[in-house]
Amino acid sequence: MTQPLVLTLACPDRPGITARVTGFLFERNCNILDAQQFNDRAANGGEDRFFMRVVFDPDGSTRDMLRADFADLASELGMDWTMVREDRPRRTIIMVSKFDHCLVDLIYRCRTGELPIDIVAIVSNHPREAAIRVDIGDIPFHHIPVTPETKPAAEARLKALAEATEAELLVLARYMQVFSDDLSAHFAGRAINIHHSFLPGFKGARPYHQAHARGVKIIGATAHFVTADLDEGPIIHQDVERITHADSPEDLVRKGRDIERRVLAEAVRLFAQERVLMNGNRTVVFRG
């Protein structure tokens, strides 16, 4: 049985795009299984943008054949687009420092089939015994230490590893090192980070203890793409947790870890299912 394909596209908005895309698929006897679209009406005289995600049954046509045919339409309409198999697990590198709660959760969800990813490597700036406290099975582990003096060489090793493993996604699962501008650009649109997000915000060491001292009532987490602007990349997913006066700093840490792993896992799922499209400094997320 032919596996469904996922087509995603973004282009300048104009009349008839939906008709052109669905007509293209109809002419090739493809059956649309799911379709979502969004028209971004630009402010301040900017360019309106159109975004679309379509899941369809190719009915015997090969992906390469459909891609070749669609390229002409995409060029005519100025599209940024992808067409991939829906069931293909995305090859993923997970990066971690000394907090492994997000890593463990991603491994569990991958092994149970909840996340359509293939974990091709785990990378840490600490030795395995310091970074991971659970059995990772046969997933390759790479210790890439980072110091100010070795950072360029360490980043070169990461690039080489990603190329060798054909990684499509990097997940910074509480990886406590800042990417250089060069590395951020190299992995633009395919590296996801997770960080806490408080109201108000607290930066630096022991953020949950800072939040407790201020008596916050909401804590949260944000998953976003990595950019040269630290923790300011396009946001993919966020969530919050209610806090009361009775919660201790340790309670905030516990609840914070729980929400971090949930938010990161959802961001990875959305990315792996081709549901996240870049829109400048923002994202369009087709949920399902």
Secondary structure, DSSP 8 states (H G I E B T S, - for coil): ----EEEEEEEE--TTHHHHHHHHHHHTT-EEEEEEEEEE--STT---EEEEEEEEE-TT--HHHHHHHHHHHHHHHT-EEEEEETT--EEEEEEESS--HHHHHHHHHHHTTSS-EEEEEEEESS-HHHH--S--TT--EEE----TTTHHHHHHHHHHHHHHHT-SEEEESS------HHHHHHTTTSEEEEEE--SS---SS-HHHHHHHHT-SEEEEEEEE--SSTT-S-EEEEEEEE--TT--HHHHHHHHHHHHHHHHHHHHHHHHTT-EEEETTEEEE---
